[in-house]
Amino acid sequence: MPQSLYQQLLTLVRKSALLGSCGSVLSWDRETYMPTGGNEHRANQLSLLAGVAHEWSTLPKIGELLDQLGDSELTDAADSDTAVNIREIRRTYDRSRKLPQRLVEEISRVTALAQHHWAEARSNSDFRAFAPWLEQIITLKREEAAAVGFAEGGEPYDALLDEYEPGASSADVAAVFDALRQEVVPLLDAIKGARNVPSRALLSQHFPAAQQAMLGREAAAAIGFDFRKGRLDVTTHPFCSGFGPGDCRLTTRYDESFFSSAFFGTLHESGHGMYEQGLREDAFGTPLGSSVSLGIHESQSRMWENLVGRSRAFWQHFYPRAQQLFPDALSSSSLDDFHFAINAVSPSFIRVEADEVTYNLHIMLRFDLERDLISGKLKPNDVPEAWNSRFTSDFGITPANDTEGCLQDIHWSAGLLGYFPTYALGNMYASQFYAAAEAELGDLQQMFAKGEFMPLLDWLREHIHYHGQRFTASRLVEVVTGMSLSNKPLMQQLNARFRPLYGI
Amino acid sequence: MPQSLYQQLLTLVRKSALLGSCGSVLSWDRETYMPTGGNEHRANQLSLLAGVAHEWSTLPKIGELLDQLGDSELTDAADSDTAVNIREIRRTYDRSRKLPQRLVEEISRVTALAQHHWAEARSNSDFRAFAPWLEQIITLKREEAAAVGFAEGGEPYDALLDEYEPGASSADVAAVFDALRQEVVPLLDAIKGARNVPSRALLSQHFPAAQQAMLGREAAAAIGFDFRKGRLDVTTHPFCSGFGPGDCRLTTRYDESFFSSAFFGTLHESGHGMYEQGLREDAFGTPLGSSVSLGIHESQSRMWENLVGRSRAFWQHFYPRAQQLFPDALSSSSLDDFHFAINAVSPSFIRVEADEVTYNLHIMLRFDLERDLISGKLKPNDVPEAWNSRFTSDFGITPANDTEGCLQDIHWSAGLLGYFPTYALGNMYASQFYAAAEAELGDLQQMFAKGEFMPLLDWLREHIHYHGQRFTASRLVEVVTGMSLSNKPLMQQLNARFRPLYGI
């Protein structure tokens, strides 16, 4: 009897997820191939799908089934498949039920339009053109936060953060960030005063886009992204979207006068994509077939981008091929020069192109601004000023315009407030997982130097991807690494890579 | 009061159309960019959307509203916007209500999978691999025909034909086709015996795909396809899909050793696309914002492909540009040589590459085979034999394999039985419309020679596109041309173009 109720429950949530995955296709198309004339109709389509998916995921029938299953034998073993699905369906159901249908549709419609206006404003560096949209979005997200609510002693931003990193609180995140800042800043200062200096010019030569695409694809395939079940396309802002079993889409962008953005962007999105491809296909649409949190998702992308992709061993394997593809730019540079160049550290404006040492400072800035926007302390119109003044104080440089300042990221236009902190959490998780994998598998760098990436990927699949949402993020990191969230492995790895390079 | 009921009715049908347009995006993506691994999940997505769209378009509430509006003042003036919408919503509602939800979902699911198997079978010329799918589809379409029903004295095939060419009957179509055949065969015989012969080699030289794409785009834009509201991509089987206001997608395929397929395919799909782009955007999702029938749709594509695109005047304008793009292939051939070559007539295997004289014979073959498949007279397994024997008797040549025989078209795998005859109807409509336009606008060829295509497009927009489904196909052709469906203008135009070329 509980089994039959459980199957009814899964049928309902799968149907809603299947509809949601239709929306993913439409969103991907909007970013990749849709002609500009289709913008308004696409917003209507996405709003309809979001509304119906929300309607379906909040059916009272789901609540009834959850009530009936809540203390059945299916929840006896806390980490069993059935108990996990029931626990997580309950959590998202309760959250969704708090959101009025009207608000869900409105957020979907407004953000679909706003992303288009953001893209235009960004390319014209015209914050004023985007300001009314940001204003609308902040109003809607404040409404969302109020509807969802938060624990006693918390703040409205918690309600938004919880969507991306379930269980995390603003105060906890702020504490972890502060601790991290205290170790990052001295490292950064030491680097600024170092005598060794990487060649900046090396990566800013001419790298033809077609050859960049070739190298990016080869590397993505080599580390394990399955192109029979995915694609790589070009967009303004790189992303990864898993449509469901057998179909995961990556995007990147090519800058012919800078090597790193497309290549490391491709590795980054491949890391996300391999997580999506590692989820249980038979569990699609249920918590067991879904990623844990954005922080855990980001741990996968950052691991492949940085811990693997910026290691010397990775380039022992790939540098000859890179030299072959870019003979003019690379033939007279050594592996060591190249490795130092891709690990150059210095304050810069664009988050997605930031080095690993300064990256988390970019996140802390956004985290603090978002909290203030949601609390009402910061008005949307005042964002450029707040951004620039904080940026100057953290980085010692000031954005010349909003394109390299507060307009650089798509997130706010897409309504993704509460999302940014997961990037920095991901960096910390990545280092913890990597250290645990190495403890079990032995010298990973030795494997990379021989082009062997499957041992690491298989380890990630077994310990992380396969489990879907069996464990919450904070428990997963404990189960897998034996320790709770910490900046120690991250700082160890940063120190181990950057101190020798810079001779400090 | 009726106005408020009418608005409720429109809201319901628009919502259903909006959902249907989401399915169009997913179908387009499946043909253009989806990795093969996504096939099964995509079938599930499309089946869900088709099922829900069907559910929404058959809501009893729509029936109630139609009943209440049926004899209201909104239907007093037969061709008024309100009367037209009520009439046509009633027609599709009644049809849809006859189809069980289960059958709709099953057809969507099976055809989504079958198209994939068709594509594989086609590339391996392996009918046996496709046969079980065809068998399933015929069974489902027979079920559909039985559920929909047909007029007394008719046949099950009428029920399928009616979906694409509302109001047409198999017997009427057969009669028109017989009359056409009696005039086409003598023309073809005369051409076979003619002394003048076009250069076959001219169009079979090397035409680089990139330059073909450039010329195709330039021509599509020149005749009036708006690329701000549309795209052109590459697929195995060319098609046009209008997603809704501001977004219409065309596809084509490039054969580097044959000029005509991509170029005239692009003009053809542009003709469809300009019809879609000419529909009233404010009437999206209602009959007034929808195309009349596939026959009328095809009249637009065939007009631009053949009556415009294969005219000497069109190439007076475009040939210099073609010579510039393909200097190796074309610089030593005259405009007259080229014009004769693109109008070469001879029996050939592939419908979409057939000349205008033999084209309708390809359709008649499919029409007769489909009727027999639906009546049960022909078994799916026997299709290759039936195809080849009829082909040999009509064309005097025999397909060497099923890729150039019964596997060439996507239609059956997509469940589109009853669709083919609309191509030949479209040819006749096109000639009738073209003659009427010329009678009103003066010498169109003189305009084409100067690159002026807007007068014709504007005429089509005003007389055809703008009206959506105001008139049924058979009435539209009477309203616009003053005569009912006829093969006379088509035969006049064929004789006028081909007799001088062939010197007969």
HADDOCK unambig.tbl for C-alpha pairs under 7 A between the chains (distance, minus, plus):
assign (segid A and resid 18 and name CA) (segid B and resid 45 and name CA) 6.18 0.50 0.50
assign (segid A and resid 19 and name CA) (segid B and resid 45 and name CA) 6.92 0.50 0.50
assign (segid A and resid 22 and name CA) (segid B and resid 45 and name CA) 6.46 0.50 0.50
assign (segid A and resid 25 and name CA) (segid B and resid 26 and name CA) 6.79 0.50 0.50
assign (segid A and resid 26 and name CA) (segid B and resid 25 and name CA) 6.79 0.50 0.50
assign (segid A and resid 35 and name CA) (segid B and resid 228 and name CA) 5.72 0.50 0.50
assign (segid A and resid 35 and name CA) (segid B and resid 229 and name CA) 5.58 0.50 0.50
assign (segid A and resid 35 and name CA) (segid B and resid 230 and name CA) 5.68 0.50 0.50
assign (segid A and resid 35 and name CA) (segid B and resid 231 and name CA) 6.75 0.50 0.50
assign (segid A and resid 35 and name CA) (segid B and resid 247 and name CA) 6.55 0.50 0.50
assign (segid A and resid 36 and name CA) (segid B and resid 228 and name CA) 6.11 0.50 0.50
assign (segid A and resid 36 and name CA) (segid B and resid 229 and name CA) 6.69 0.50 0.50
assign (segid A and resid 37 and name CA) (segid B and resid 228 and name CA) 5.59 0.50 0.50
assign (segid A and resid 37 and name CA) (segid B and resid 229 and name CA) 4.53 0.50 0.50
assign (segid A and resid 37 and name CA) (segid B and resid 246 and name CA) 4.44 0.50 0.50
assign (segid A and resid 37 and name CA) (segid B and resid 247 and name CA) 6.14 0.50 0.50
assign (segid A and resid 38 and name CA) (segid B and resid 229 and name CA) 6.32 0.50 0.50
assign (segid A and resid 38 and name CA) (segid B and resid 245 and name CA) 6.65 0.50 0.50
assign (segid A and resid 38 and name CA) (segid B and resid 246 and name CA) 4.48 0.50 0.50
assign (segid A and resid 38 and name CA) (segid B and resid 247 and name CA) 4.61 0.50 0.50
assign (segid A and resid 41 and name CA) (segid B and resid 244 and name CA) 6.68 0.50 0.50
assign (segid A and resid 41 and name CA) (segid B and resid 245 and name CA) 6.18 0.50 0.50
assign (segid A and resid 45 and name CA) (segid B and resid 18 and name CA) 6.18 0.50 0.50
assign (segid A and resid 45 and name CA) (segid B and resid 19 and name CA) 6.92 0.50 0.50
assign (segid A and resid 45 and name CA) (segid B and resid 22 and name CA) 6.46 0.50 0.50
assign (segid A and resid 228 and name CA) (segid B and resid 35 and name CA) 5.73 0.50 0.50
assign (segid A and resid 228 and name CA) (segid B and resid 36 and name CA) 6.13 0.50 0.50
assign (segid A and resid 228 and name CA) (segid B and resid 37 and name CA) 5.63 0.50 0.50
assign (segid A and resid 229 and name CA) (segid B and resid 35 and name CA) 5.58 0.50 0.50
assign (segid A and resid 229 and name CA) (segid B and resid 36 and name CA) 6.69 0.50 0.50
assign (segid A and resid 229 and name CA) (segid B and resid 37 and name CA) 4.56 0.50 0.50
assign (segid A and resid 229 and name CA) (segid B and resid 38 and name CA) 6.32 0.50 0.50
assign (segid A and resid 230 and name CA) (segid B and resid 35 and name CA) 5.70 0.50 0.50
assign (segid A and resid 231 and name CA) (segid B and resid 35 and name CA) 6.75 0.50 0.50
assign (segid A and resid 244 and name CA) (segid B and resid 41 and name CA) 6.68 0.50 0.50
assign (segid A and resid 245 and name CA) (segid B and resid 38 and name CA) 6.63 0.50 0.50
assign (segid A and resid 245 and name CA) (segid B and resid 41 and name CA) 6.19 0.50 0.50
assign (segid A and resid 246 and name CA) (segid B and resid 37 and name CA) 4.44 0.50 0.50
assign (segid A and resid 246 and name CA) (segid B and resid 38 and name CA) 4.46 0.50 0.50
assign (segid A and resid 247 and name CA) (segid B and resid 35 and name CA) 6.55 0.50 0.50
assign (segid A and resid 247 and name CA) (segid B and resid 37 and name CA) 6.15 0.50 0.50
assign (segid A and resid 247 and name CA) (segid B and resid 38 and name CA) 4.59 0.50 0.50
